[in-house]
Amino acid sequence: MGKYEEDASWNERPTDDQLRSIRRAWRILGYDFTEEDIPPTRWEARNLQFDLWAQVRAKGKKK
């Protein structure tokens, strides 16, 4: 995975919008999750969002 400069915003805590999106996808997928499951950086949160919402879309197509 790519690395950004130490002070790049991608290395900061995920945004509130990212956290809401991740939690919503987990609920839709029926996953049990805790705060420990939240990625530590915005970059990792972005990747997780992408993966989770791909699973949500795939789940919707199976119906």
C-alpha positions as CSV (number, residue, x, y, z in Angstrom):
1,M,0.0,0.0,0.0
2,G,1.2,3.5,-0.8
3,K,2.7,5.7,1.9
4,Y,2.1,9.4,2.2
5,E,4.2,12.1,3.8
6,E,3.9,12.1,7.6
7,D,1.8,15.3,7.6
8,A,-0.5,14.3,4.8
9,S,-4.2,14.3,5.7
10,W,-4.5,10.7,4.5
11,N,-2.6,9.7,7.6
12,E,-5.1,11.4,9.9
13,R,-8.0,9.8,11.7
14,P,-10.9,8.9,9.3
15,T,-13.5,11.6,8.7
16,D,-16.9,11.5,10.3
17,D,-18.4,10.8,6.8
18,Q,-16.1,7.9,6.3
19,L,-17.0,6.5,9.7
20,R,-20.7,6.8,9.1
21,S,-20.4,5.1,5.7
22,I,-18.4,2.2,7.1
23,R,-20.8,1.7,10.0
24,R,-23.8,1.8,7.7
25,A,-22.3,-0.8,5.3
26,W,-21.4,-3.1,8.2
27,R,-25.0,-2.8,9.5
28,I,-26.4,-3.6,6.0
29,L,-24.1,-6.6,5.7
30,G,-25.0,-7.8,9.2
31,Y,-21.5,-7.6,10.5
32,D,-20.7,-7.4,14.2
33,F,-18.2,-4.7,14.7
34,T,-16.5,-2.7,17.5
35,E,-14.5,0.6,17.5
36,E,-11.4,-1.5,17.3
37,D,-12.5,-2.5,13.7
38,I,-12.3,1.1,12.6
39,P,-9.2,1.7,10.4
40,P,-6.7,4.1,12.0
41,T,-6.1,6.3,8.8
42,R,-8.2,7.9,6.2
43,W,-6.4,6.0,3.5
44,E,-7.3,2.6,5.1
45,A,-10.8,3.8,5.7
46,R,-11.2,4.7,2.0
47,N,-10.1,1.3,1.0
48,L,-12.4,-0.4,3.5
49,Q,-15.4,1.8,2.3
50,F,-14.7,0.7,-1.3
51,D,-14.6,-3.0,-0.4
52,L,-17.7,-2.9,1.9
53,W,-19.9,-1.0,-0.6
54,A,-18.9,-3.5,-3.3
55,Q,-20.1,-6.2,-1.0
56,V,-23.4,-4.3,-0.4
57,R,-23.9,-3.9,-4.2
58,A,-23.2,-7.6,-4.8
59,K,-25.6,-8.5,-2.0
60,G,-28.3,-6.4,-3.6
61,K,-27.9,-8.1,-7.0
62,K,-28.3,-11.6,-5.4
63,K,-31.9,-10.8,-4.3
